[in-house]
């Protein structure tokens, strides 16, 4: 089982972001979109994004549809089996997580409660 899979729209948006990623002095080229989680929000956790310029020990590198996502090592068990989509509507454009590990989400949609998948679930996929 992949940690994260991408819809066509998400892959296209990630490719656009990488093509426009500014070069940073001494930081190296953009390798992909780093996805993680952090504590915060009313439901307890928030998804995070940043341009990845290095891969750390334990990170999971996923390439899907010519787009690269680097899942932060601390988030792997929380994101296992997640599909990442990108949606645009009249008022916003955003990445959308279809995460089977989500227990609940806040009403504003900014934070979630996520239970980590058991270690054995990674070997089963």
DSSP file (Angstrom, degrees, kcal/mol; ACC not computed):
  #  RESIDUE AA STRUCTURE BP1 BP2  ACC     N-H-->O    O-->H-N    N-H-->O    O-->H-N    TCO  KAPPA ALPHA  PHI   PSI    X-CA   Y-CA   Z-CA
    1    1 A X              0   0    0      0, 0.0   124,-0.2     0, 0.0     2,-0.1   0.000 360.0 360.0 360.0 129.8    0.0    0.0    0.0
    2    2 A X        -     0   0    0      1,-0.1    79,-1.2   123,-0.1     3,-0.2  -0.446 360.0-134.9 -69.7 147.0    1.3    3.4   -1.0
    3    3 A X  S    S+     0   0    0      1,-0.3    79,-1.7    77,-0.2    78,-0.5   0.949  90.5   6.8 -64.5 -48.1    1.5    5.9    1.8
    4    4 A X  E     -a   82   0A   0     77,-0.2     2,-0.3    76,-0.1    -1,-0.3  -0.998  65.9-166.8-137.4 138.0   -0.1    8.6   -0.5
    5    5 A X  E     -a   83   0A   0     77,-2.4    79,-3.2    -2,-0.4     2,-0.4  -0.880  17.2-136.4-118.3 159.1   -1.6    8.4   -3.9
    6    6 A X  E     -a   84   0A   0     -2,-0.3    79,-0.2    77,-0.2     2,-0.1  -0.909   3.7-136.7-119.2 140.3   -2.4   11.4   -6.1
    7    7 A X     >  -     0   0    0     77,-2.3     4,-2.5    -2,-0.4     5,-0.2  -0.417  39.5-102.7 -77.0 167.7   -5.4   12.2   -8.3
    8    8 A X  H  > S+     0   0    0      1,-0.2     4,-2.4     2,-0.2     5,-0.2   0.902 123.7  51.2 -58.6 -41.4   -4.6   13.7  -11.7
    9    9 A X  H  > S+     0   0    0      2,-0.2     4,-2.1     1,-0.2    -1,-0.2   0.895 110.3  47.7 -65.3 -40.9   -5.5   17.2  -10.4
   10   10 A X  H  > S+     0   0    0     74,-0.3     4,-2.5     2,-0.2    -2,-0.2   0.921 112.2  49.5 -66.2 -43.5   -3.2   16.9   -7.4
   11   11 A X  H  X S+     0   0    0     -4,-2.5     4,-2.4     1,-0.2    -2,-0.2   0.918 110.7  50.3 -61.8 -43.2   -0.3   15.6   -9.5
   12   12 A X  H  X S+     0   0    0     -4,-2.4     4,-2.0    -5,-0.2    -1,-0.2   0.916 111.6  47.7 -61.2 -43.2   -0.8   18.5  -12.0
   13   13 A X  H  X S+     0   0    0     -4,-2.1     4,-2.5     2,-0.2    -2,-0.2   0.895 111.0  50.9 -66.8 -39.4   -0.8   21.1   -9.2
   14   14 A X  H  X S+     0   0    0     -4,-2.5     4,-2.6     2,-0.2    -1,-0.2   0.913 109.2  51.1 -64.5 -41.9    2.3   19.6   -7.6
   15   15 A X  H  X S+     0   0    0     -4,-2.4     4,-2.1     2,-0.2    -1,-0.2   0.904 110.7  49.5 -61.1 -40.4    4.1   19.7  -11.0
   16   16 A X  H  X S+     0   0    0     -4,-2.0     4,-1.5     2,-0.2    -2,-0.2   0.930 110.7  49.4 -62.4 -45.6    3.1   23.4  -11.4
   17   17 A X  H  X S+     0   0    0     -4,-2.5     4,-0.6     1,-0.2     3,-0.3   0.918 112.2  47.9 -60.6 -44.3    4.4   24.2   -7.9
   18   18 A X  H >< S+     0   0    0     -4,-2.6     3,-0.7     1,-0.2    -1,-0.2   0.879 109.0  53.6 -66.1 -37.5    7.7   22.5   -8.5
   19   19 A X  H 3< S+     0   0    0     -4,-2.1    -1,-0.2     1,-0.2    -2,-0.2   0.799 115.9  40.1 -66.2 -28.1    8.1   24.2  -11.9
   20   20 A X  H 3< S+     0   0    0     -4,-1.5    -1,-0.2    -3,-0.3    -2,-0.2   0.428  83.3 126.2-100.2  -0.8    7.6   27.6  -10.1
   21   21 A X    <<  -     0   0    0     -3,-0.7     9,-0.2    -4,-0.6     2,-0.1  -0.408  61.3-125.7 -64.0 124.6    9.7   26.8   -7.0
   22   22 A X        -     0   0    0     -2,-0.2     2,-0.3     1,-0.1    -1,-0.1  -0.381  21.9-110.0 -70.4 147.9   12.3   29.6   -6.5
   23   23 A X        -     0   0    0     -2,-0.1     2,-0.4     6,-0.1     6,-0.1  -0.572  31.9-151.2 -73.3 139.3   15.9   28.6   -6.2
   24   24 A X  B >>  -C   28   0B   0      4,-0.5     3,-1.8    -2,-0.3     4,-0.7  -0.955  26.4-100.4-116.8 135.0   17.2   29.2   -2.7
   25   25 A X  T 34 S-     0   0    0     -2,-0.4     0, 0.0     1,-0.3     0, 0.0  -0.283 101.0 -12.7 -55.1 120.3   20.8   30.0   -2.0
   26   26 A X  T 34 S+     0   0    0      1,-0.1    -1,-0.3    -2,-0.1    -3,-0.0   0.418 110.5 102.3  72.2  -2.3   22.6   26.8   -0.8
   27   27 A X  T <4 S-     0   0    0     -3,-1.8    -2,-0.2     1,-0.2    -1,-0.1   0.623  78.7-131.6 -90.8 -12.6   19.4   24.9   -0.3
   28   28 A X  B  <  -C   24   0B   0     -4,-0.7    -4,-0.5     2,-0.1    -1,-0.2  -0.133  39.0 -42.7  85.7 173.0   19.5   22.8   -3.4
   29   29 A X        -     0   0    0      1,-0.1     2,-0.4    -6,-0.1    -7,-0.1  -0.273  66.7 -92.2 -73.5 160.4   16.8   22.2   -6.0
   30   30 A X        -     0   0    0    -12,-0.2    23,-0.2    -9,-0.2    -1,-0.1  -0.615  39.6-177.0 -71.5 125.1   13.1   21.5   -5.2
   31   31 A X        -     0   0    0     21,-3.5     2,-0.3    -2,-0.4    22,-0.2   0.719  55.0 -57.3 -96.5 -26.5   12.7   17.7   -5.0
   32   32 A X  E     -D   52   0C   0     20,-1.0    20,-3.1    35,-0.1     2,-0.6  -0.976  68.1 -55.0 169.2-174.7    9.0   17.6   -4.3
   33   33 A X  E     -De  51  69C   0     35,-2.3    37,-2.3    -2,-0.3     2,-0.5  -0.840  47.5-142.9 -94.9 118.4    6.2   18.7   -2.1
   34   34 A X  E     -De  50  70C   0     16,-3.2    16,-1.5    -2,-0.6     2,-0.4  -0.703  17.6-167.5 -83.5 128.1    6.8   17.7    1.5
   35   35 A X  E     +De  49  71C   0     35,-2.3    37,-2.7    -2,-0.5     2,-0.2  -0.947  20.6 141.5-116.5 135.0    3.5   16.7    3.3
   36   36 A X  E     -D   48   0C   0     12,-1.9    12,-2.6    -2,-0.4     2,-0.3  -0.818  38.4-115.7-150.6-169.3    3.3   16.4    7.1
   37   37 A X  E     -D   47   0C   0     10,-0.3     2,-0.3    -2,-0.2    10,-0.2  -0.960  21.4-175.0-136.1 155.1    1.2   16.9   10.1
   38   38 A X  E     -D   46   0C   0      8,-2.2     8,-2.7    -2,-0.3     2,-0.2  -0.976  36.0 -94.7-144.6 159.0    1.5   19.1   13.1
   39   39 A X  E    S+D   45   0C   0     -2,-0.3     6,-0.3     6,-0.2     2,-0.3  -0.545  73.9  93.8 -72.7 138.1   -0.5   19.6   16.3
   40   40 A X        +     0   0    0      4,-1.5     4,-0.5    -2,-0.2    72,-0.2  -0.884  37.5  65.0 159.4 170.8   -3.0   22.4   16.1
   41   41 A X  S >  S-     0   0    0     -2,-0.3     3,-0.6     1,-0.2    -1,-0.2   0.074  90.0 -69.1  74.7 170.9   -6.5   23.5   15.3
   42   42 A X  T 3  S+     0   0    0      1,-0.2    -1,-0.2     2,-0.1    63,-0.0   0.718 132.4  50.7 -73.4 -20.5   -9.6   22.6   17.2
   43   43 A X  T 3  S-     0   0    0      2,-0.2    -1,-0.2    -3,-0.2    -2,-0.2   0.559 117.3-108.0 -94.5  -8.7   -9.6   18.9   16.1
   44   44 A X  S <  S+     0   0    0     -3,-0.6    -4,-1.5    -4,-0.5     2,-0.3   0.026  85.8  53.7 114.9 -29.3   -5.9   18.4   17.2
   45   45 A X  E     -DF  39 112C   0     67,-1.5    67,-2.8    -6,-0.3     2,-0.3  -0.981  53.4-163.1-141.9 152.7   -3.9   18.1   14.0
   46   46 A X  E     -D   38   0C   0     -8,-2.7    -8,-2.2    -2,-0.3     2,-0.2  -0.978  24.8-118.6-132.0 146.1   -3.3   20.0   10.8
   47   47 A X  E     -D   37   0C   0     -2,-0.3     2,-0.3    63,-0.3   -10,-0.3  -0.584  31.8-155.4 -78.4 146.8   -1.8   19.0    7.5
   48   48 A X  E     -D   36   0C   0    -12,-2.6   -12,-1.9    -2,-0.2     2,-0.3  -0.920  10.5-169.2-125.7 152.5    1.4   20.8    6.4
   49   49 A X  E     +D   35   0C   0     -2,-0.3     2,-0.3   -14,-0.2   -14,-0.2  -0.988  15.0 151.3-136.1 145.1    3.0   21.5    3.1
   50   50 A X  E     -D   34   0C   0    -16,-1.5   -16,-3.2    -2,-0.3     2,-0.4  -0.958  51.0 -90.1-161.5 161.8    6.4   22.9    2.1
   51   51 A X  E     -D   33   0C   0     -2,-0.3     2,-0.5   -18,-0.2   -18,-0.2  -0.642  44.3-139.1 -73.7 126.6    8.8   22.7   -0.8
   52   52 A X  E     +D   32   0C   0    -20,-3.1   -21,-3.5    -2,-0.4   -20,-1.0  -0.779  30.7 169.0 -92.7 129.5   11.2   19.8    0.0
   53   53 A X  S    S+     0   0    0     -2,-0.5     2,-0.3   -23,-0.2    -1,-0.1   0.338  70.5  25.9-116.7   0.9   14.9   20.4   -0.8
   54   54 A X  S    S-     0   0    0    -22,-0.1     2,-0.5   -26,-0.1    -1,-0.2  -0.977  71.3-127.1-155.8 158.5   16.2   17.3    1.0
   55   55 A X        -     0   0    0     -2,-0.3     2,-0.2    -3,-0.1     3,-0.1  -0.965  28.1-151.2-112.2 122.4   15.0   13.9    2.0
   56   56 A X    >   -     0   0    0     -2,-0.5     3,-2.1     1,-0.1     2,-0.1  -0.487  35.1 -78.2 -90.2 161.5   15.5   13.1    5.7
   57   57 A X  T 3  S+     0   0    0      1,-0.3    16,-0.2    -2,-0.2    -1,-0.1  -0.361 119.7  18.2 -57.4 129.9   16.0    9.7    7.3
   58   58 A X  T 3  S+     0   0    0      1,-0.3    -1,-0.3    -3,-0.1    18,-0.1   0.235  90.0 134.5  91.0 -13.5   12.6    7.9    7.5
   59   59 A X    <   -     0   0    0     -3,-2.1     2,-0.6     1,-0.1    -1,-0.3  -0.358  52.6-132.8 -64.7 149.7   10.8   10.1    5.0
   60   60 A X  E     -G   71   0C   0     11,-2.2    11,-3.2    -3,-0.1     2,-0.6  -0.937  13.8-153.5-107.3 122.0    8.7    8.3    2.4
   61   61 A X  E     -G   70   0C   0     -2,-0.6     2,-0.5     9,-0.2     9,-0.2  -0.863  14.0-174.9 -99.1 120.9    9.3    9.4   -1.2
   62   62 A X  E     -G   69   0C   0      7,-3.1     7,-3.0    -2,-0.6     2,-0.5  -0.968   8.3-171.0-119.5 122.9    6.2    8.8   -3.4
   63   63 A X  E     +G   68   0C   0     -2,-0.5     2,-0.4     5,-0.2     5,-0.2  -0.969  17.1 162.2-113.3 122.5    6.3    9.5   -7.2
   64   64 A X  E >   -G   67   0C   0      3,-2.5     3,-1.2    -2,-0.5    -2,-0.1  -0.988  66.5  -6.1-143.0 125.8    2.9    9.2   -8.8
   65   65 A X  T 3  S-     0   0    0     -2,-0.4     3,-0.1     1,-0.3    -1,-0.1   0.883 128.3 -57.0  57.3  41.3    1.9   10.6  -12.3
   66   66 A X  T 3  S+     0   0    0      1,-0.2     2,-0.4   -51,-0.0    -1,-0.3   0.707 116.4 111.6  62.8  23.1    5.3   12.4  -12.6
   67   67 A X  E <   - G   0  64C   0     -3,-1.2    -3,-2.5     2,-0.0     2,-0.5  -0.974  57.6-143.2-124.6 142.4    4.8   14.3   -9.4
   68   68 A X  E     - G   0  63C   0     -2,-0.4   -35,-2.3    -5,-0.2     2,-0.4  -0.909  14.6-176.4-113.1 129.2    6.8   13.7   -6.2
   69   69 A X  E     -eG  33  62C   0     -7,-3.0    -7,-3.1    -2,-0.5     2,-0.6  -0.979  11.3-156.8-118.2 133.1    5.5   13.9   -2.7
   70   70 A X  E     -eG  34  61C   0    -37,-2.3   -35,-2.3    -2,-0.4     2,-0.6  -0.946  11.5-151.3-111.6 113.4    7.8   13.5    0.3
   71   71 A X  E     -eG  35  60C   0    -11,-3.2   -11,-2.2    -2,-0.6   -35,-0.2  -0.747  23.2-116.0 -89.5 121.6    5.9   12.3    3.4
   72   72 A X    >>  -     0   0    0    -37,-2.7     3,-2.1    -2,-0.6     4,-0.8  -0.255  22.3-121.6 -54.4 137.5    7.6   13.5    6.6
   73   73 A X  G >4 S+     0   0    0      1,-0.3     3,-0.6     2,-0.2     4,-0.4   0.828 112.1  55.0 -53.6 -36.7    8.8   10.5    8.6
   74   74 A X  G 34 S+     0   0    0      1,-0.2    -1,-0.3     2,-0.1     4,-0.1   0.641 110.5  46.8 -73.3 -13.3    6.6   11.5   11.6
   75   75 A X  G X> S+     0   0    0     -3,-2.1     4,-1.7   -40,-0.2     3,-0.7   0.535  81.7  96.1-104.7  -8.4    3.5   11.6    9.4
   76   76 A X  H XX S+     0   0    0     -4,-0.8     4,-1.1    -3,-0.6     3,-0.6   0.906  88.3  43.3 -53.4 -52.2    3.8    8.2    7.5
   77   77 A X  H 34 S+     0   0    0     -4,-0.4    40,-3.0     1,-0.2    -1,-0.3   0.755 114.5  52.1 -69.2 -22.2    1.6    6.2    9.8
   78   78 A X  H <4 S+     0   0    0     -3,-0.7    23,-0.3    38,-0.2    -1,-0.2   0.735 116.8  38.2 -81.0 -23.5   -1.0    9.0   10.0
   79   79 A X  H X< S+     0   0    0     -4,-1.7     3,-2.3    -3,-0.6    -2,-0.2   0.441  78.4 136.6-107.6  -2.1   -1.2    9.3    6.2
   80   80 A X  T 3< S+     0   0    0     -4,-1.1   -77,-0.2     1,-0.3    20,-0.2  -0.244  80.1  10.9 -53.5 122.0   -0.9    5.6    5.1
   81   81 A X  T 3  S+     0   0    0    -79,-1.2    -1,-0.3   -78,-0.5     2,-0.2   0.529  93.2 149.1  88.3   7.4   -3.5    5.0    2.4
   82   82 A X  E <   -a    4   0A   0     -3,-2.3   -77,-2.4   -79,-1.7     2,-0.5  -0.508  37.6-149.2 -79.5 140.3   -4.3    8.6    1.8
   83   83 A X  E     -aB   5  98A   0     15,-1.9    15,-2.8   -79,-0.2     2,-0.5  -0.945  11.6-150.6-104.8 128.0   -5.4   10.0   -1.6
   84   84 A X  E     +aB   6  97A   0    -79,-3.2   -77,-2.3    -2,-0.5   -74,-0.3  -0.877  20.0 176.7-101.7 125.8   -4.4   13.6   -2.2
   85   85 A X  E     - B   0  96A   0     11,-2.9    11,-2.7    -2,-0.5     2,-0.4  -0.755  21.5-142.2-119.8 166.5   -6.7   15.6   -4.5
   86   86 A X  E     - B   0  95A   0      9,-0.3     2,-0.4    -2,-0.3     9,-0.2  -0.990  20.8-173.5-132.9 125.5   -6.7   19.2   -5.6
   87   87 A X  E     - B   0  94A   0      7,-2.8     7,-2.5    -2,-0.4     2,-0.4  -0.934  11.1-167.1-124.1 142.9   -9.9   21.1   -6.0
   88   88 A X  E     + B   0  93A   0     -2,-0.4     5,-0.2     5,-0.2     2,-0.2  -0.996  16.4 164.9-125.5 128.9  -10.8   24.5   -7.4
   89   89 A X        -     0   0    0      3,-3.0     3,-0.1    -2,-0.4    -2,-0.0  -0.618  56.5 -73.2-126.6-167.7  -14.2   26.1   -6.9
   90   90 A X  S    S+     0   0    0     -2,-0.2     3,-0.1     1,-0.2    -2,-0.0   0.806 127.7  24.1 -59.6 -31.8  -15.5   29.5   -7.3
   91   91 A X  S    S+     0   0    0      1,-0.2     2,-0.3     0, 0.0    -1,-0.2   0.556 122.5  18.7-115.4 -10.5  -13.8   30.9   -4.2
   92   92 A X        -     0   0    0     -3,-0.1    -3,-3.0     2,-0.0     2,-0.4  -0.989  46.8-146.7-157.2 163.0  -10.8   28.7   -3.4
   93   93 A X  E     +B   88   0A   0     -2,-0.3     2,-0.3    -5,-0.2    -5,-0.2  -0.997  36.8 153.8-131.5 132.0   -8.2   26.2   -4.6
   94   94 A X  E     -B   87   0A   0     -7,-2.5    -7,-2.8    -2,-0.4     2,-0.3  -0.999  45.9-106.4-157.6 153.7   -6.9   23.7   -2.1
   95   95 A X  E     -B   86   0A   0     -2,-0.3     2,-0.4    -9,-0.2    -9,-0.3  -0.652  36.3-154.5 -77.3 142.3   -5.4   20.3   -1.6
   96   96 A X  E     -B   85   0A   0    -11,-2.7   -11,-2.9    -2,-0.3     2,-0.5  -0.985   2.2-146.8-124.6 127.7   -8.0   17.8   -0.2
   97   97 A X  E     -B   84   0A   0     -2,-0.4     2,-0.8   -13,-0.2   -13,-0.2  -0.819   8.4-166.5 -95.3 126.9   -7.0   14.7    1.8
   98   98 A X  E     +B   83   0A   0    -15,-2.8   -15,-1.9    -2,-0.5     2,-0.6  -0.825  27.7 174.2-106.1  87.1   -9.0   11.6    1.6
   99   99 A X    >   -     0   0    0     -2,-0.8     3,-1.6   -17,-0.2   -17,-0.1  -0.862  31.2-161.1-107.1 114.7   -7.4   10.0    4.6
  100  100 A X  T 3  S+     0   0    0     -2,-0.6    -1,-0.1     1,-0.3   -19,-0.1   0.618  92.0  62.6 -67.9 -10.1   -8.8    6.6    5.9
  101  101 A X  T 3  S+     0   0    0    -23,-0.3    14,-2.3   -21,-0.1     2,-0.3   0.473  74.8 113.7 -93.7  -3.9   -7.1    7.3    9.3
  102  102 A X  E <   -H  114   0C   0     -3,-1.6    12,-0.3    12,-0.2     3,-0.1  -0.518  40.8-176.9 -70.1 132.3   -9.1   10.5   10.0
  103  103 A X  E     -     0   0C   0     10,-3.4     2,-0.3     1,-0.4    11,-0.2   0.795  66.6 -20.1 -94.9 -39.5  -11.4   10.0   13.0
  104  104 A X  E     -H  113   0C   0      9,-1.2     9,-3.2   -61,-0.1    -1,-0.4  -0.974  55.9-143.5-160.6 167.8  -13.1   13.4   12.8
  105  105 A X  E     -H  112   0C   0     -2,-0.3     7,-0.2     7,-0.3     2,-0.0  -0.965  27.3-106.9-136.7 154.1  -12.6   16.9   11.4
  106  106 A X    >   -     0   0    0      5,-2.3     3,-0.9    -2,-0.3     5,-0.0  -0.326  34.7-109.0 -75.3 164.9  -13.5   20.3   12.7
  107  107 A X  T 3  S+     0   0    0      1,-0.2    -1,-0.1     2,-0.1    -2,-0.0   0.782 116.7  54.5 -66.2 -28.3  -16.4   22.3   11.3
  108  108 A X  T 3  S-     0   0    0      1,-0.0    -1,-0.2     3,-0.0    -2,-0.0   0.612 105.3-127.1 -83.8 -10.7  -14.2   24.8    9.6
  109  109 A X  S <  S+     0   0    0     -3,-0.9    -2,-0.1     2,-0.2     3,-0.1   0.583  80.0 109.7  80.1   9.7  -12.2   22.1    7.8
  110  110 A X  S    S+     0   0    0      1,-0.1     2,-0.3   -64,-0.1   -63,-0.3   0.678  76.4  30.6 -92.7 -18.7   -8.8   23.4    8.9
  111  111 A X        -     0   0    0    -65,-0.1    -5,-2.3    -5,-0.0     2,-0.3  -0.950  61.2-166.8-141.6 162.1   -7.9   20.6   11.3
  112  112 A X  E     -FH  45 105C   0    -67,-2.8   -67,-1.5    -2,-0.3     2,-0.5  -0.908  24.1-123.9-139.9 162.3   -8.5   16.9   11.8
  113  113 A X  E     - H   0 104C   0     -9,-3.2   -10,-3.4    -2,-0.3    -9,-1.2  -0.974  35.9-175.5-107.9 126.9   -8.2   14.1   14.4
  114  114 A X  E     - H   0 102C   0     -2,-0.5     2,-0.5   -12,-0.3   -12,-0.2  -0.977  17.6-154.2-127.8 135.1   -6.0   11.3   13.0
  115  115 A X        -     0   0    0    -14,-2.3     2,-0.0    -2,-0.4    -2,-0.0  -0.921  31.2-114.6-103.8 132.3   -5.2    7.9   14.5
  116  116 A X        -     0   0    0     -2,-0.5   -38,-0.2     1,-0.1     2,-0.2  -0.363  28.3-115.7 -66.3 143.8   -1.9    6.3   13.3
  117  117 A X        -     0   0    0    -40,-3.0    -1,-0.1     1,-0.1     5,-0.1  -0.514  42.3 -93.3 -72.9 146.4   -2.2    3.1   11.3
  118  118 A X    >>  -     0   0    0     -2,-0.2     3,-1.6     1,-0.1     4,-0.5  -0.288  31.0-117.5 -62.1 147.0   -0.7    0.1   13.0
  119  119 A X  H >> S+     0   0    0      1,-0.3     3,-1.3     2,-0.2     4,-0.7   0.864 114.0  59.7 -53.4 -39.8    3.0   -0.6   12.0
  120  120 A X  H 3> S+     0   0    0      1,-0.3     4,-1.3     2,-0.2    -1,-0.3   0.725  89.9  71.3 -65.0 -21.9    1.9   -4.0   10.6
  121  121 A X  H <> S+     0   0    0     -3,-1.6     4,-0.7     1,-0.2    -1,-0.3   0.809  92.0  57.5 -66.2 -28.9   -0.4   -2.3    8.2
  122  122 A X  H X< S+     0   0    0     -3,-1.3     3,-0.7    -4,-0.5    -1,-0.2   0.899 106.2  48.2 -68.3 -39.0    2.5   -1.0    6.1
  123  123 A X  H 3< S+     0   0    0     -4,-0.7    -1,-0.2     1,-0.2    -2,-0.2   0.788 105.5  59.7 -71.1 -26.9    3.9   -4.6    5.6
  124  124 A X  H 3<        0   0    0     -4,-1.3    -1,-0.2     1,-0.2    -2,-0.2   0.728 360.0 360.0 -73.4 -21.4    0.5   -5.8    4.5
  125  125 A X    <<        0   0    0     -4,-0.7    -1,-0.2    -3,-0.7    -2,-0.2   0.446 360.0 360.0 -86.7 360.0    0.2   -3.4    1.6
